[in-house]
Amino acid sequence: MENSIILHCLLSILLIPLLQAPVVAVHKHYIVYLGSFDGGDPMLDDPKNVTRSHHDMISSVSKRNVDSHDLSKKLIYSYTKIFNAFAATLQEEEVAELAKHPNVISIFENRDVRRQTTQSWEFLGSFQHQVIPTKESIWEKANFGEDMIIAGIDTGVWPESRSFSDEGLSDCIPKRFKGGCSNKNDPTFKCNRKLIGARYFNKGFVEVLTANNLTFQTVASPRDMGGHGTHTLSTAGGSVVSAPEAISITQLGLQNSTVKGGAPKARVVSYKVLWPEAIPKFSNMGEGNFMDCLAAIEAAIIDGVDIINLSLGFLIQDSMKGGDFYFHDAFSIASFHAMANGILVVAGSGNDGPAPGTVNHVAPWMLTVGASTIGREFACDILLGNQQKIRAARFLNGNNDNKSISDTSFYPLITGGNAHINASDLTRASHCKPGSLDPLKAKGKILVCLLDECSNLAAQNDMGKEAMAAGALGLIIADHVAGSKLPFDLMHPLPTAHINYKDRKTILSYFHSTRDPIALMTKARTEMGIKPAPYIPFFSSRGPNKITPEILKPDVIAPGVSIMAAYTEAKTVPLPDKFLPLSGTSMSTPHIVGIAALLIKIHPHWSTSAIKSAIMTTASSVDSNGKPFLVDDMVHEATPFDYGTGLVQPNLAMDPGLVYDMNHYDHLAFLCAHHYNTTMLKVFTKKHNYKCPESFNLLDFNYPSITIPEFSGAATATRKLKNVGDPGAYTARIEAPHGISVVVEPNTLVFSEKGQEKMFKLIFSGDAHHLPTNYTFGSLVWSDGKHIVRSPIVLKGKACVEKTPSNGHHQSGNNVKRLTQNNDQGESDISHN
């Protein structure tokens, strides 16, 4: 009894300090946005004063016992020149206090960001159904984009690449460029007359690493150790490189090809914000974050670039829906300030398709790009032991080391399910998920991995890594969608082929029919002139726009499949090479950047909205067969949620006839419609005379597409067109959405001079009791007999009970069904011993 009392007392003494221990405050990284520097307080003209004000704001909400040294460590970035903001490590209660500050527009948590050409330019130059003489092409007219300055916000750049040779360029770098070449930590990194600047931003990334008890273990340099930034920047503005010597090009039979950017005489600048080489293995960390991206875009604006390529982003979460999104997304904020300074930001729609509502970068002042094919396929043959031949997609024959396989020899064949680790989940192994395969079973064999409905580009990349880690000699990735066209390949670290769903069943049937299955994989070959082209690849992110359904996104599509461009030769990537083919909206985005650079060269006084409109309204919505675009199953028609206004047509974009133009105030009215008040917007832009209109309907926002997501039976949309060509009369032609009547007033617009603007209305009507229950589509075309100015119309009835944010019988709706109809959970690959 006495002993138990003593023990109780001792436990009480030991527990008291634990019970009294203070709760550890949770620190997170936030961005505090305070608006613009356009005018305003003269005290804020000095960046030091701005930073001091940021310190003061942090101090005002911090505990009194925090010393100045700790306060200074809380501030990560002070953005002091284009937009007034700071990034800091804050506690939730500090955030709550800062939110009450009268100068604070928004506070939002830092987010991770991720990465989102031989024949593609020829494809774009010849795609439209009319012949344009070479001397009249946009490239000749723009002198190949001479002295335009293209910025890439990405993984950096490989400066030694031949795509960044300055041969033939003048010594006179444009005086408007104010940037530099940050090579202090890497003296081997050299800029030149082509690559006129390169900078890196890693404060935010280092801060996140530190918060996770990790260290930054790479050289702080703009050198590209991942390959993505070099690829995108060279696609947009790389120099002409004839017959490049590279492993991949030689293997694909493209020795006589020319690799070039869209604006090959442009100057390029790299801003490194992504650090794939510094991510710890088995970590869920992003490659970069909002904090560094904001700093890079601000620097690009200050440096005087003409256009920004943004082949990175983040998937919009449901929690981010609503009007507040535009002041809680770093890319939306930064791109608005770029637009206000006359700089167009072009961004990828993302690689999270084909699910609906996955489109990224939805701000209307950005140009958002989806991906398309280009009528070229890299193929090989798979020969089975029973002499059956399967045509497959393939890029590479490995990296010429001992992991390569002979194209004349048969090797043992095994499925992921049969190569599973004992006691592991067989379904995960069938899909070759990380850590699911047994090297003792897979080593020295060709491995078959099955795709499922969740297998996006990243998942397929993981399959290649898992196969290599398990010791497989080759990889066959099998599609899960019935009727799918031959899929395209990704870059993998070992010989890899992709097969469609029909051939998946063939190869599994053979595998189960014999005790010793074997297969042979031939070398890759290039096949040109594949029809129809383009079609929409599965990965390209789709609409509808989750944030503002009244704005159609993506805006356009461009080549994004099997795009050959410069790459990194760093040993940090599985396949270092001078040139490699990659797929993704990251690849389609710089195509638009290159074209936009040419347009800016030809039309230097056009607004960013006019450039956007020219690209959008001249785009094509039919393929090489003259029929509507298809999605990758080659059965269902695509819709504007997949392709926006269509495939860009560069030669037509330089002479669009009419444009839907907008200025700074039009975009402020757009924000007013999202319930941002006049007081907030004055702080946002420092336009002290600005006042929100008493009433503004998003249907009247002068966008080059028309979307009505909640149609009640009657609606009117107002638009304004500016003549940028010769005087003439344009007549309207309507293809009305099914079951809807559309009247254009007036039906004819007569322009007597260049620069003249004319208003018109579209009057929509329909039976309120029989409205379309899903999205339906049409178009408006203005033509003077020479120019075609086309805008898609997207409409959906308000009264419907929406089961899915899809477009019904069109592509996005069909995708939902396609994703599940052939997910062969019952199609076992485990039966073979």
Secondary structure, DSSP 8 states (H G I E B T S, - for coil): -HHHHHHHHHHHHHHHHHHHS-----EEEEEEEEEE-SS--GGGGSHHHHHHHHHHHHHHHS-TT--HHHHHHHEEEEE-SSEEEEEEEEEHHHHHHHTTSTT--EEEE--EEEE--TTHHHHHHHHSSS---GGGSHHHHTGGGTT-EEEEEES-B-TTSGGG--TT--S---TT----B--TT-TT----SSEEEEEE--HHHHHHHHHTT----S--SSB-SSSHHHHHHHHHH---EES---HHHHHTT-TT-EE--SSTTSEEEEEE---GGGS-TT----SEEHHHHHHHHHHHHHHT-SEEEE-EE----GGG-SGGGGGT-HHHHHHHHHHHTT-EEEEE--S-TTSTT------TTSEEEEEE--SEEEEEEEEETTS-EEEEE----TTSSTT---TT--EEEEETTTTB-TTS-HHHHHTT-TT-B-HHHHTTSEEEEE--TT--HHHHHHHHHHHHHTT-SEEEEE--STT---------SS-EEEE-HHHHHHHHHHHHH-SS-EEEE---EEEE--SS---B-TTS-----SS-TTS-S--EEEE-SSEEEE----TTSSS--SEEEE-SHHHHHHHHHHHHHHHHHH-TT--HHHHHHHHHHT-B-B-TTSSB-BBTTSSSB--HHHHTT-B--HHHHTS-SEE----HHHHHHHHHTTT--HHHHHHHH--TT----S---GGGS--SSEEEEEE-SEEEEEEEEEE-SSSEEEEEEEE--TT-EEEEESSEEEE-STT-EEEEEEEEE--TTS--SS-EEEEEEEESSS-EEEEEEEEEESSS--SSSS-TTSHHHHHHHHHHHT--TT--S----
